[in-house]
Amino acid sequence: MKYNISGHCTISERIKFNAYIKTVLRKAKKDNLVVFLVHLDLVGFSFINYTYGYDIGDKVLLNVFLRISRVIESTDVVRNYYSDDFFILLINKDPEKNYEKLNLIKDALKKPIKIQNIEIKVEPRICIIIFPDDISDEKDALDQIFMFSKLVKSERGTGTFFFKDYSVKMLNNIGEVIKALKKISLQTDFLVPAFQNIYNLRERSIYGCEVLARIKYNDKIYSAYQFIDIVEHFNFLNKLEEILFEKALQYKLQKNDKRIYFLNISPLTMEKSLKNLNNLIQKYTKKGIDPSQICIELTESFEIKDPYRVNLLIEEYKKKLNIKFALDDFGVGYSNVAVFTQLKLDILKIDRALTDQMTFNPKVIYLMKSFYDLSLLGNIMLLAEGIEKEEQVQLLNKLNYDLVQGFFFHEPEVPKEFLDQTKE
């Protein structure tokens, strides 16, 4: 059952493809076949897109797809699932044959890809679940390959990672995590806020902080990014968002914290999130919090398909609550100049995929200078993310950037009030 299709899946295509995969797994189990569920992504692919352009990036993806297709069998499956993510099924009665095919895939991707006289080397990160040995239920196997890959991505670089060998206990306790998420409330300490300071370069002072979600589990603190697939899959996002924001505002009130709090919401759930935030902010405004010290940060996890509607919401809640709005990860992914020019923003956050290249790529310097020129037209502050070197700070000063955020200045920190006796 060949399903070799290149090109990105739409949401509806991914749903159909997932249903198809479950059918393949059920049939494989019935026929006593061993299936390697493989999630392969290309480390640092955004740099390829930005350095050479999206047209070259798409050709790289097609080349990767074709190289994989040539070394697997007609009964196997490969799909360019999303952006630089590839989903592969290796199917055989003999597991050793699947290991051989896996090695052929890795060998096929070692040679640089040549496009228009440009040689581009790709660095794959490969995560594997063996079905039915590791997980015998087809739905669980499909869910957990993506969760496993997300967790590895947050902690590791390139390489090959087998589910059975991975030592993080969390993966063996997905059910416990889901139960904890269902019981989550203001009174439970499973979800806690972490704060990463944002600095004003011109005034050399702390301007604000981004409020980040952290999961407290088994006496350790984890980034919520490691569990985002679980959160989204089981529709916990809005609930977690509400609890995280209220815990942060409680802390702000208790400490009389004058920093501007950056609260992340997705454009996909923006309308519902803002309605919930409206009640929350009004509640804490009555207790003494200044709403002008709150900035709603629109993440780029999902495309802003209707900028006009988003802008109406921005204008409505600016007027109603006197809060600020920022656009995250500008310059890569879904954030683009067309969206920026249509939204009445207060702050534009420049993605680290650009700031990482500042010190060696003149094109990036020119582009970031153009962002500054554009920001003057809309009276928008610019915030550079992912700053880790003194050299970056010096360049940003020369470019007249307002705000900076990154490990060079401050790492995200969970206040001791939320940690109790837990060690990070």
Secondary structure as GFF3:
##gff-version 3
##sequence-region A 1 424
A	DSSP	alpha_helix	11	30	.	.	.	ID=ss1
A	DSSP	beta_strand	34	42	.	.	.	ID=ss2
A	DSSP	alpha_helix	45	52	.	.	.	ID=ss3
A	DSSP	alpha_helix	54	71	.	.	.	ID=ss4
A	DSSP	beta_strand	77	82	.	.	.	ID=ss5
A	DSSP	beta_strand	85	92	.	.	.	ID=ss6
A	DSSP	alpha_helix	95	108	.	.	.	ID=ss7
A	DSSP	beta_strand	113	115	.	.	.	ID=ss8
A	DSSP	beta_strand	118	120	.	.	.	ID=ss9
A	DSSP	beta_strand	124	131	.	.	.	ID=ss10
A	DSSP	alpha_helix	138	155	.	.	.	ID=ss11
A	DSSP	beta_strand	159	162	.	.	.	ID=ss12
A	DSSP	three_ten_helix	163	165	.	.	.	ID=ss13
A	DSSP	three_ten_helix	169	173	.	.	.	ID=ss14
A	DSSP	alpha_helix	174	182	.	.	.	ID=ss15
A	DSSP	beta_strand	191	200	.	.	.	ID=ss16
A	DSSP	beta_strand	205	217	.	.	.	ID=ss17
A	DSSP	beta_strand	220	223	.	.	.	ID=ss18
A	DSSP	three_ten_helix	224	227	.	.	.	ID=ss19
A	DSSP	alpha_helix	228	233	.	.	.	ID=ss20
A	DSSP	alpha_helix	237	255	.	.	.	ID=ss21
A	DSSP	beta_strand	260	265	.	.	.	ID=ss22
A	DSSP	three_ten_helix	267	269	.	.	.	ID=ss23
A	DSSP	alpha_helix	270	286	.	.	.	ID=ss24
A	DSSP	three_ten_helix	291	293	.	.	.	ID=ss25
A	DSSP	beta_strand	294	298	.	.	.	ID=ss26
A	DSSP	alpha_helix	307	321	.	.	.	ID=ss27
A	DSSP	beta_strand	324	330	.	.	.	ID=ss28
A	DSSP	alpha_helix	337	342	.	.	.	ID=ss29
A	DSSP	beta_strand	347	350	.	.	.	ID=ss30
A	DSSP	alpha_helix	352	355	.	.	.	ID=ss31
A	DSSP	alpha_helix	362	378	.	.	.	ID=ss32
A	DSSP	beta_strand	381	384	.	.	.	ID=ss33
A	DSSP	alpha_helix	390	398	.	.	.	ID=ss34
A	DSSP	beta_strand	403	404	.	.	.	ID=ss35
A	DSSP	alpha_helix	416	419	.	.	.	ID=ss36
###
